[in-house]
Amino acid sequence: MAAFHLDNIFLALQYSYAGGYLHERYRIYVRDGIDLIENDEFVITETMKFLRGALLNPKD
């Protein structure tokens, strides 16, 4: 099940850079200019933070 959700996240991320509707949706939820190359590292970092928080158990 985790693989399915990961695939959905990465597909949505990929298409948000390419498609008009998903690009606009991504811009609304994140910020203007999110698709610029200068923001690629930010997008990767924030996506990985989300995935770590969602999939890993916190250490006690």
PDB file of N, CA, C and O in Angstrom:
ATOM      1  N   MET A   1       0.819  -1.193   0.000  1.00  0.00           N
ATOM      2  CA  MET A   1       0.000   0.000   0.000  1.00  0.00           C
ATOM      3  C   MET A   1       0.863   1.258   0.000  1.00  0.00           C
ATOM      4  O   MET A   1       0.521   2.240  -0.658  1.00  0.00           O
ATOM      5  N   ALA A   2       1.959   1.239   0.717  1.00  0.00           N
ATOM      6  CA  ALA A   2       2.843   2.406   0.755  1.00  0.00           C
ATOM      7  C   ALA A   2       3.386   2.723  -0.634  1.00  0.00           C
ATOM      8  O   ALA A   2       3.509   3.891  -1.002  1.00  0.00           O
ATOM      9  N   ALA A   3       3.710   1.692  -1.400  1.00  0.00           N
ATOM     10  CA  ALA A   3       4.230   1.912  -2.755  1.00  0.00           C
ATOM     11  C   ALA A   3       3.192   2.617  -3.630  1.00  0.00           C
ATOM     12  O   ALA A   3       3.542   3.479  -4.436  1.00  0.00           O
ATOM     13  N   PHE A   4       1.945   2.260  -3.478  1.00  0.00           N
ATOM     14  CA  PHE A   4       0.870   2.897  -4.236  1.00  0.00           C
ATOM     15  C   PHE A   4       0.795   4.387  -3.914  1.00  0.00           C
ATOM     16  O   PHE A   4       0.690   5.218  -4.816  1.00  0.00           O
ATOM     17  N   HIS A   5       0.850   4.723  -2.628  1.00  0.00           N
ATOM     18  CA  HIS A   5       0.775   6.127  -2.219  1.00  0.00           C
ATOM     19  C   HIS A   5       2.011   6.905  -2.663  1.00  0.00           C
ATOM     20  O   HIS A   5       1.903   8.057  -3.084  1.00  0.00           O
ATOM     21  N   LEU A   6       3.160   6.291  -2.571  1.00  0.00           N
ATOM     22  CA  LEU A   6       4.381   6.942  -3.056  1.00  0.00           C
ATOM     23  C   LEU A   6       4.274   7.234  -4.549  1.00  0.00           C
ATOM     24  O   LEU A   6       4.635   8.318  -5.007  1.00  0.00           O
ATOM     25  N   ASP A   7       3.781   6.268  -5.294  1.00  0.00           N
ATOM     26  CA  ASP A   7       3.617   6.453  -6.729  1.00  0.00           C
ATOM     27  C   ASP A   7       2.673   7.612  -7.021  1.00  0.00           C
ATOM     28  O   ASP A   7       2.947   8.420  -7.909  1.00  0.00           O
ATOM     29  N   ASN A   8       1.575   7.705  -6.293  1.00  0.00           N
ATOM     30  CA  ASN A   8       0.634   8.812  -6.482  1.00  0.00           C
ATOM     31  C   ASN A   8       1.290  10.161  -6.211  1.00  0.00           C
ATOM     32  O   ASN A   8       1.087  11.118  -6.959  1.00  0.00           O
ATOM     33  N   ILE A   9       2.069  10.233  -5.151  1.00  0.00           N
ATOM     34  CA  ILE A   9       2.742  11.487  -4.805  1.00  0.00           C
ATOM     35  C   ILE A   9       3.715  11.898  -5.902  1.00  0.00           C
ATOM     36  O   ILE A   9       3.721  13.051  -6.334  1.00  0.00           O
ATOM     37  N   PHE A  10       4.534  10.958  -6.348  1.00  0.00           N
ATOM     38  CA  PHE A  10       5.531  11.298  -7.357  1.00  0.00           C
ATOM     39  C   PHE A  10       4.903  11.597  -8.717  1.00  0.00           C
ATOM     40  O   PHE A  10       5.398  12.458  -9.445  1.00  0.00           O
ATOM     41  N   LEU A  11       3.829  10.905  -9.068  1.00  0.00           N
ATOM     42  CA  LEU A  11       3.135  11.219 -10.326  1.00  0.00           C
ATOM     43  C   LEU A  11       2.506  12.606 -10.274  1.00  0.00           C
ATOM     44  O   LEU A  11       2.596  13.367 -11.238  1.00  0.00           O
ATOM     45  N   ALA A  12       1.874  12.933  -9.162  1.00  0.00           N
ATOM     46  CA  ALA A  12       1.282  14.265  -9.025  1.00  0.00           C
ATOM     47  C   ALA A  12       2.357  15.340  -9.082  1.00  0.00           C
ATOM     48  O   ALA A  12       2.163  16.383  -9.707  1.00  0.00           O
ATOM     49  N   LEU A  13       3.478  15.092  -8.441  1.00  0.00           N
ATOM     50  CA  LEU A  13       4.588  16.045  -8.477  1.00  0.00           C
ATOM     51  C   LEU A  13       5.106  16.217  -9.899  1.00  0.00           C
ATOM     52  O   LEU A  13       5.336  17.341 -10.347  1.00  0.00           O
ATOM     53  N   GLN A  14       5.288  15.122 -10.600  1.00  0.00           N
ATOM     54  CA  GLN A  14       5.786  15.180 -11.974  1.00  0.00           C
ATOM     55  C   GLN A  14       4.818  15.951 -12.875  1.00  0.00           C
ATOM     56  O   GLN A  14       5.243  16.831 -13.622  1.00  0.00           O
ATOM     57  N   TYR A  15       3.546  15.637 -12.814  1.00  0.00           N
ATOM     58  CA  TYR A  15       2.570  16.290 -13.682  1.00  0.00           C
ATOM     59  C   TYR A  15       2.305  17.735 -13.278  1.00  0.00           C
ATOM     60  O   TYR A  15       1.866  18.532 -14.108  1.00  0.00           O
ATOM     61  N   SER A  16       2.562  18.088 -12.025  1.00  0.00           N
ATOM     62  CA  SER A  16       2.359  19.475 -11.617  1.00  0.00           C
ATOM     63  C   SER A  16       3.325  20.404 -12.331  1.00  0.00           C
ATOM     64  O   SER A  16       3.051  21.597 -12.467  1.00  0.00           O
ATOM     65  N   TYR A  17       4.446  19.878 -12.785  1.00  0.00           N
ATOM     66  CA  TYR A  17       5.395  20.681 -13.549  1.00  0.00           C
ATOM     67  C   TYR A  17       5.004  20.760 -15.023  1.00  0.00           C
ATOM     68  O   TYR A  17       5.433  21.681 -15.719  1.00  0.00           O
ATOM     69  N   ALA A  18       4.208  19.825 -15.508  1.00  0.00           N
ATOM     70  CA  ALA A  18       3.958  19.721 -16.945  1.00  0.00           C
ATOM     71  C   ALA A  18       2.571  20.185 -17.377  1.00  0.00           C
ATOM     72  O   ALA A  18       2.435  20.825 -18.420  1.00  0.00           O
ATOM     73  N   GLY A  19       1.557  19.878 -16.604  1.00  0.00           N
ATOM     74  CA  GLY A  19       0.191  20.137 -17.035  1.00  0.00           C
ATOM     75  C   GLY A  19      -0.358  21.456 -16.515  1.00  0.00           C
ATOM     76  O   GLY A  19       0.022  21.909 -15.435  1.00  0.00           O
ATOM     77  N   GLY A  20      -1.246  22.070 -17.278  1.00  0.00           N
ATOM     78  CA  GLY A  20      -1.835  23.345 -16.902  1.00  0.00           C
ATOM     79  C   GLY A  20      -2.661  23.283 -15.630  1.00  0.00           C
ATOM     80  O   GLY A  20      -2.459  24.082 -14.716  1.00  0.00           O
ATOM     81  N   TYR A  21      -3.594  22.338 -15.566  1.00  0.00           N
ATOM     82  CA  TYR A  21      -4.463  22.227 -14.392  1.00  0.00           C
ATOM     83  C   TYR A  21      -3.662  21.914 -13.140  1.00  0.00           C
ATOM     84  O   TYR A  21      -3.819  22.584 -12.119  1.00  0.00           O
ATOM     85  N   LEU A  22      -2.805  20.904 -13.208  1.00  0.00           N
ATOM     86  CA  LEU A  22      -2.036  20.525 -12.020  1.00  0.00           C
ATOM     87  C   LEU A  22      -1.017  21.592 -11.646  1.00  0.00           C
ATOM     88  O   LEU A  22      -0.729  21.793 -10.466  1.00  0.00           O
ATOM     89  N   HIS A  23      -0.472  22.277 -12.646  1.00  0.00           N
ATOM     90  CA  HIS A  23       0.452  23.376 -12.365  1.00  0.00           C
ATOM     91  C   HIS A  23      -0.261  24.464 -11.568  1.00  0.00           C
ATOM     92  O   HIS A  23       0.266  24.949 -10.567  1.00  0.00           O
ATOM     93  N   GLU A  24      -1.448  24.846 -12.007  1.00  0.00           N
ATOM     94  CA  GLU A  24      -2.208  25.884 -11.310  1.00  0.00           C
ATOM     95  C   GLU A  24      -2.591  25.427  -9.908  1.00  0.00           C
ATOM     96  O   GLU A  24      -2.510  26.207  -8.959  1.00  0.00           O
ATOM     97  N   ARG A  25      -2.997  24.204  -9.773  1.00  0.00           N
ATOM     98  CA  ARG A  25      -3.353  23.641  -8.463  1.00  0.00           C
ATOM     99  C   ARG A  25      -2.153  23.648  -7.520  1.00  0.00           C
ATOM    100  O   ARG A  25      -2.273  24.019  -6.353  1.00  0.00           O
ATOM    101  N   TYR A  26      -1.009  23.238  -8.032  1.00  0.00           N
ATOM    102  CA  TYR A  26       0.219  23.223  -7.240  1.00  0.00           C
ATOM    103  C   TYR A  26       0.585  24.640  -6.809  1.00  0.00           C
ATOM    104  O   TYR A  26       0.989  24.855  -5.666  1.00  0.00           O
ATOM    105  N   ARG A  27       0.445  25.608  -7.717  1.00  0.00           N
ATOM    106  CA  ARG A  27       0.760  26.996  -7.408  1.00  0.00           C
ATOM    107  C   ARG A  27      -0.162  27.529  -6.312  1.00  0.00           C
ATOM    108  O   ARG A  27       0.293  28.231  -5.409  1.00  0.00           O
ATOM    109  N   ILE A  28      -1.445  27.203  -6.382  1.00  0.00           N
ATOM    110  CA  ILE A  28      -2.410  27.666  -5.385  1.00  0.00           C
ATOM    111  C   ILE A  28      -2.066  27.117  -4.005  1.00  0.00           C
ATOM    112  O   ILE A  28      -2.088  27.856  -3.021  1.00  0.00           O
ATOM    113  N   TYR A  29      -1.752  25.833  -3.925  1.00  0.00           N
ATOM    114  CA  TYR A  29      -1.505  25.207  -2.630  1.00  0.00           C
ATOM    115  C   TYR A  29      -0.114  25.479  -2.078  1.00  0.00           C
ATOM    116  O   TYR A  29       0.087  25.412  -0.866  1.00  0.00           O
ATOM    117  N   VAL A  30       0.836  25.780  -2.930  1.00  0.00           N
ATOM    118  CA  VAL A  30       2.207  25.973  -2.448  1.00  0.00           C
ATOM    119  C   VAL A  30       2.580  27.448  -2.510  1.00  0.00           C
ATOM    120  O   VAL A  30       2.587  28.125  -1.482  1.00  0.00           O
ATOM    121  N   ARG A  31       2.895  27.965  -3.720  1.00  0.00           N
ATOM    122  CA  ARG A  31       3.204  29.390  -3.886  1.00  0.00           C
ATOM    123  C   ARG A  31       3.464  29.694  -5.357  1.00  0.00           C
ATOM    124  O   ARG A  31       3.718  28.797  -6.160  1.00  0.00           O
ATOM    125  N   ASP A  32       3.395  30.988  -5.690  1.00  0.00           N
ATOM    126  CA  ASP A  32       3.711  31.414  -7.059  1.00  0.00           C
ATOM    127  C   ASP A  32       5.161  31.101  -7.376  1.00  0.00           C
ATOM    128  O   ASP A  32       6.028  31.201  -6.507  1.00  0.00           O
ATOM    129  N   GLY A  33       5.425  30.724  -8.613  1.00  0.00           N
ATOM    130  CA  GLY A  33       6.788  30.471  -9.048  1.00  0.00           C
ATOM    131  C   GLY A  33       7.360  29.150  -8.584  1.00  0.00           C
ATOM    132  O   GLY A  33       8.560  28.912  -8.727  1.00  0.00           O
ATOM    133  N   ILE A  34       6.526  28.287  -8.033  1.00  0.00           N
ATOM    134  CA  ILE A  34       7.026  27.020  -7.500  1.00  0.00           C
ATOM    135  C   ILE A  34       7.619  26.145  -8.593  1.00  0.00           C
ATOM    136  O   ILE A  34       8.444  25.276  -8.312  1.00  0.00           O
ATOM    137  N   ASP A  35       7.209  26.366  -9.830  1.00  0.00           N
ATOM    138  CA  ASP A  35       7.707  25.541 -10.922  1.00  0.00           C
ATOM    139  C   ASP A  35       9.035  26.032 -11.495  1.00  0.00           C
ATOM    140  O   ASP A  35       9.571  25.408 -12.411  1.00  0.00           O
ATOM    141  N   LEU A  36       9.570  27.118 -10.984  1.00  0.00           N
ATOM    142  CA  LEU A  36      10.856  27.621 -11.463  1.00  0.00           C
ATOM    143  C   LEU A  36      11.981  26.698 -11.026  1.00  0.00           C
ATOM    144  O   LEU A  36      11.909  26.065  -9.973  1.00  0.00           O
ATOM    145  N   ILE A  37      13.008  26.629 -11.838  1.00  0.00           N
ATOM    146  CA  ILE A  37      14.120  25.716 -11.560  1.00  0.00           C
ATOM    147  C   ILE A  37      14.802  26.047 -10.225  1.00  0.00           C
ATOM    148  O   ILE A  37      15.358  25.162  -9.575  1.00  0.00           O
ATOM    149  N   GLU A  38      14.759  27.308  -9.825  1.00  0.00           N
ATOM    150  CA  GLU A  38      15.372  27.701  -8.550  1.00  0.00           C
ATOM    151  C   GLU A  38      14.686  27.043  -7.354  1.00  0.00           C
ATOM    152  O   GLU A  38      15.280  26.935  -6.281  1.00  0.00           O
ATOM    153  N   ASN A  39      13.452  26.607  -7.530  1.00  0.00           N
ATOM    154  CA  ASN A  39      12.693  26.007  -6.433  1.00  0.00           C
ATOM    155  C   ASN A  39      12.722  24.487  -6.427  1.00  0.00           C
ATOM    156  O   ASN A  39      12.095  23.865  -5.570  1.00  0.00           O
ATOM    157  N   ASP A  40      13.429  23.884  -7.354  1.00  0.00           N
ATOM    158  CA  ASP A  40      13.461  22.419  -7.429  1.00  0.00           C
ATOM    159  C   ASP A  40      13.960  21.784  -6.134  1.00  0.00           C
ATOM    160  O   ASP A  40      13.381  20.806  -5.662  1.00  0.00           O
ATOM    161  N   GLU A  41      15.010  22.324  -5.566  1.00  0.00           N
ATOM    162  CA  GLU A  41      15.555  21.761  -4.327  1.00  0.00           C
ATOM    163  C   GLU A  41      14.548  21.893  -3.184  1.00  0.00           C
ATOM    164  O   GLU A  41      14.414  20.983  -2.366  1.00  0.00           O
ATOM    165  N   PHE A  42      13.845  23.016  -3.128  1.00  0.00           N
ATOM    166  CA  PHE A  42      12.806  23.219  -2.122  1.00  0.00           C
ATOM    167  C   PHE A  42      11.712  22.168  -2.265  1.00  0.00           C
ATOM    168  O   PHE A  42      11.286  21.574  -1.275  1.00  0.00           O
ATOM    169  N   VAL A  43      11.259  21.939  -3.488  1.00  0.00           N
ATOM    170  CA  VAL A  43      10.194  20.961  -3.742  1.00  0.00           C
ATOM    171  C   VAL A  43      10.641  19.565  -3.320  1.00  0.00           C
ATOM    172  O   VAL A  43       9.887  18.842  -2.668  1.00  0.00           O
ATOM    173  N   ILE A  44      11.849  19.187  -3.685  1.00  0.00           N
ATOM    174  CA  ILE A  44      12.371  17.865  -3.319  1.00  0.00           C
ATOM    175  C   ILE A  44      12.484  17.734  -1.808  1.00  0.00           C
ATOM    176  O   ILE A  44      12.061  16.730  -1.236  1.00  0.00           O
ATOM    177  N   THR A  45      13.053  18.741  -1.162  1.00  0.00           N
ATOM    178  CA  THR A  45      13.236  18.707   0.292  1.00  0.00           C
ATOM    179  C   THR A  45      11.904  18.597   1.024  1.00  0.00           C
ATOM    180  O   THR A  45      11.762  17.784   1.938  1.00  0.00           O
ATOM    181  N   GLU A  46      10.934  19.408   0.628  1.00  0.00           N
ATOM    182  CA  GLU A  46       9.637  19.390   1.301  1.00  0.00           C
ATOM    183  C   GLU A  46       8.874  18.090   1.044  1.00  0.00           C
ATOM    184  O   GLU A  46       8.184  17.589   1.932  1.00  0.00           O
ATOM    185  N   THR A  47       8.995  17.549  -0.157  1.00  0.00           N
ATOM    186  CA  THR A  47       8.356  16.267  -0.456  1.00  0.00           C
ATOM    187  C   THR A  47       8.959  15.161   0.397  1.00  0.00           C
ATOM    188  O   THR A  47       8.234  14.319   0.928  1.00  0.00           O
ATOM    189  N   MET A  48      10.272  15.157   0.529  1.00  0.00           N
ATOM    190  CA  MET A  48      10.935  14.133   1.341  1.00  0.00           C
ATOM    191  C   MET A  48      10.585  14.288   2.820  1.00  0.00           C
ATOM    192  O   MET A  48      10.421  13.286   3.516  1.00  0.00           O
ATOM    193  N   LYS A  49      10.468  15.517   3.313  1.00  0.00           N
ATOM    194  CA  LYS A  49      10.055  15.734   4.708  1.00  0.00           C
ATOM    195  C   LYS A  49       8.672  15.135   4.946  1.00  0.00           C
ATOM    196  O   LYS A  49       8.435  14.463   5.950  1.00  0.00           O
ATOM    197  N   PHE A  50       7.766  15.391   4.004  1.00  0.00           N
ATOM    198  CA  PHE A  50       6.419  14.850   4.129  1.00  0.00           C
ATOM    199  C   PHE A  50       6.440  13.328   4.149  1.00  0.00           C
ATOM    200  O   PHE A  50       5.797  12.702   4.991  1.00  0.00           O
ATOM    201  N   LEU A  51       7.177  12.739   3.223  1.00  0.00           N
ATOM    202  CA  LEU A  51       7.231  11.279   3.134  1.00  0.00           C
ATOM    203  C   LEU A  51       7.842  10.668   4.389  1.00  0.00           C
ATOM    204  O   LEU A  51       7.342   9.665   4.900  1.00  0.00           O
ATOM    205  N   ARG A  52       8.910  11.261   4.882  1.00  0.00           N
ATOM    206  CA  ARG A  52       9.517  10.742   6.121  1.00  0.00           C
ATOM    207  C   ARG A  52       8.532  10.813   7.280  1.00  0.00           C
ATOM    208  O   ARG A  52       8.405   9.862   8.052  1.00  0.00           O
ATOM    209  N   GLY A  53       7.842  11.928   7.401  1.00  0.00           N
ATOM    210  CA  GLY A  53       6.875  12.090   8.484  1.00  0.00           C
ATOM    211  C   GLY A  53       5.694  11.146   8.360  1.00  0.00           C
ATOM    212  O   GLY A  53       5.152  10.684   9.365  1.00  0.00           O
ATOM    213  N   ALA A  54       5.298  10.861   7.138  1.00  0.00           N
ATOM    214  CA  ALA A  54       4.129  10.009   6.917  1.00  0.00           C
ATOM    215  C   ALA A  54       4.446   8.528   7.036  1.00  0.00           C
ATOM    216  O   ALA A  54       3.587   7.744   7.439  1.00  0.00           O
ATOM    217  N   LEU A  55       5.665   8.134   6.691  1.00  0.00           N
ATOM    218  CA  LEU A  55       5.970   6.709   6.587  1.00  0.00           C
ATOM    219  C   LEU A  55       6.872   6.156   7.684  1.00  0.00           C
ATOM    220  O   LEU A  55       6.884   4.949   7.925  1.00  0.00           O
ATOM    221  N   LEU A  56       7.616   7.011   8.339  1.00  0.00           N
ATOM    222  CA  LEU A  56       8.540   6.518   9.359  1.00  0.00           C
ATOM    223  C   LEU A  56       7.948   6.674  10.747  1.00  0.00           C
ATOM    224  O   LEU A  56       7.235   7.637  11.025  1.00  0.00           O
ATOM    225  N   ASN A  57       8.246   5.731  11.604  1.00  0.00           N
ATOM    226  CA  ASN A  57       7.809   5.815  12.991  1.00  0.00           C
ATOM    227  C   ASN A  57       8.729   6.754  13.750  1.00  0.00           C
ATOM    228  O   ASN A  57       9.949   6.676  13.602  1.00  0.00           O
ATOM    229  N   PRO A  58       8.161   7.647  14.566  1.00  0.00           N
ATOM    230  CA  PRO A  58       9.019   8.537  15.352  1.00  0.00           C
ATOM    231  C   PRO A  58       9.794   7.742  16.400  1.00  0.00           C
ATOM    232  O   PRO A  58       9.297   6.762  16.955  1.00  0.00           O
ATOM    233  N   LYS A  59      11.001   8.180  16.651  1.00  0.00           N
ATOM    234  CA  LYS A  59      11.816   7.514  17.673  1.00  0.00           C
ATOM    235  C   LYS A  59      11.434   8.053  19.041  1.00  0.00           C
ATOM    236  O   LYS A  59      11.214   9.252  19.212  1.00  0.00           O
ATOM    237  N   ASP A  60      11.361   7.172  19.990  1.00  0.00           N
ATOM    238  CA  ASP A  60      10.972   7.577  21.359  1.00  0.00           C
ATOM    239  C   ASP A  60      12.117   8.216  22.080  1.00  0.00           C
ATOM    240  O   ASP A  60      11.973   8.616  23.235  1.00  0.00           O
TER     241      ASP A  60
END
